Amino acid sequence: MVLSANDRFLHVCRDQAGLREHIAADLAHGLAPLAGRRTSLEFFDVGGQRLQPVVGPQWTVDGFVATGERVGERDLLVRMESAVRTAELIDRRHTVGLLVAEGLPEDEARRVAGRDRRRVPRTQGSVLEQAEQILALLDEGDEAPDTATALNRGGWLHSAWHAAFG
C-alpha cells in the first residue's frame, strides 16, 4: 500500500507488481502523485514493513525492498482511516462544485451534497482485511482499461484520490 506522509492519500494494490504497474500508468498519463505538494509517499506491506522503491535507470520503479523498519498495525489502521475520510470530503467538495456549475445556488448545492454524500463503509479487522475491503471499493465500478481515462480509472473513491492528489 501507499500512504502519503500527511495521511491524505492512500492506494492499495494486490501485490507489488500491481503497484509498479499503477505507478507506471500514472506516469504514462502525466500524473505524478503528490507532485509539487509538501508531502511524500510511503510504501508498506500489509504487515507494516516499510518498503523502499528501487528506481531503475529510466526512472521507473523496478521493485521494492524491505527497509527493516516496521510500523505498528494500529498506527497503519489510523492512517488508512484518515485517508479514507479525506476522500469523502474531497468527493463532497467536488460534488458541490459540479452542482454550482450546473446553476444551483451554493447553499443549496452544499445541502444536496451533504444529504447525498457518499460514505465509505467502516472497514474492520486487521490491516490485511481492511486493505482488501478498501481494494474492493477502489475497484468498484472499474472501467475496462481501454476506456478508462487518466482521472477516471475506477470507482468514486479511486477517482477522488486521483483527482485531488494525482
Buried (B, 14 or more C-beta within 10 A) or exposed (E): BBBBBBBBBBBBBEEBEEBBEBBEBBBEBEBEBBEEBEBEBBBBBBEBBBBBBEEEEEEBBEBBEEEEEBBEBEEBBEBBBBBBBBBBEBBBBBBBEEBBEEEBEEEEBBBBBEEEEBEBEEBEEEBEEBBBBBBEBBBEEEEEEEEBEEEBBBBBBBBBBBBBBB
